[in-house]
Amino acid sequence: MTEFPSTDDQRQRNNTLRQNYRTLSGQEKAQMDAVKASGQTFLDLIDEIGGTSPDARKASRELAIAKTKIEEAVMWAVKHVTA
């Protein structure tokens, strides 16, 4: 695998598994934080709709799937920002 410093912004040379990291810009850090904060807000709303706390673990199957999909959406959005 080609090696390059983490400060080098050669995204296309890094593979999908991201064995090397790069330094994120301030804007990218802010975008990542915003995505994660929005995801948490959405998860909190799902808990409110279900009448459950995050620790109760008694939400419906539908809400459990919704929460999983929110987590997945956040993961993919962060992966895009940090790629």
C-alpha positions in Angstrom: 0.0 0.0 0.0 1.2 3.5 -0.8 2.2 5.5 2.3 1.6 9.2 2.6 1.6 11.6 5.6 -1.7 12.1 7.4 -1.5 15.8 6.6 -1.5 15.1 2.8 -4.9 15.4 1.3 -4.6 12.7 -1.3 -7.9 11.0 -0.6 -8.0 8.9 -3.7 -4.8 7.1 -2.6 -6.3 5.9 0.7 -8.3 2.7 0.6 -11.8 2.1 1.8 -10.6 0.7 5.1 -8.7 3.9 5.8 -5.5 2.5 7.1 -4.1 6.0 6.9 -5.7 9.1 8.3 -5.6 12.6 7.2 -5.9 15.9 9.1 -9.4 17.3 8.9 -9.9 21.0 8.2 -11.9 23.1 10.7 -14.8 23.1 8.3 -14.8 19.3 8.1 -14.6 19.0 11.9 -17.6 21.3 12.2 -19.5 19.4 9.5 -18.8 16.1 11.3 -19.9 17.5 14.6 -23.1 18.9 13.0 -24.0 15.5 11.5 -23.5 13.8 14.8 -25.4 16.4 16.7 -28.3 16.2 14.3 -28.3 12.4 14.5 -28.4 12.5 18.3 -31.3 15.0 18.1 -33.2 12.6 15.8 -32.4 9.7 18.1 -33.8 11.7 21.1 -37.0 12.4 19.2 -37.4 8.7 18.5 -37.0 8.0 22.2 -39.6 10.7 22.9 -42.1 9.2 20.3 -41.6 5.8 21.8 -42.1 7.0 25.3 -38.8 5.3 26.2 -35.5 6.4 27.5 -32.3 5.3 25.7 -31.7 2.8 28.5 -35.2 1.4 28.6 -34.7 -0.9 25.6 -38.4 -1.5 25.2 -39.2 0.5 22.1 -41.1 -1.2 19.3 -39.4 -3.1 16.5 -40.2 -0.2 14.1 -38.5 2.4 16.3 -35.5 0.1 16.8 -35.1 -0.2 13.0 -35.5 3.6 12.7 -32.8 4.1 15.3 -30.5 1.7 13.5 -31.0 3.5 10.2 -30.3 6.9 11.9 -27.0 5.5 13.2 -26.2 4.2 9.8 -27.0 7.5 8.1 -24.7 9.3 10.5 -21.9 6.8 9.9 -22.1 7.2 6.2 -22.3 11.0 6.3 -19.3 11.1 8.6 -17.4 8.7 6.3 -18.1 11.1 3.4 -16.9 14.1 5.3 -13.7 12.3 6.5 -12.9 10.5 3.3 
